[in-house]
Amino acid sequence: MDNNNQIKENIDDVKDDVTRIRSDFSNITEKLIDISRSAYSTKNRELQAEARKLYDELAETLETGRLLGKGGVEEVERKIVERPFLSVLLAFLMGMLIGKLHEKR
């Protein structure tokens, strides 16, 4: 009978150990999930800040390009107004040149 009691005690000890291990795994899993969420949140904020910075740089570059293009168009318009005959002659000659280049192909 003493042997049966010893076996029951051993089984109860193993059950307690398994319960503790389950609890430990549950705690570890919860901590890993919390760490993952925190890392995701931090990385997400960093990526959003970087995307905002790149967007602002792109917007600034596009605005600069737009202003330069507008200035270039205004300069061409001014030159055409100053010398209309020369502008028509240059356009005609460029058309002839492009036509000759296409003819050779």
Beta strands, then each sheet from edge to edge (+ up, - down):
end
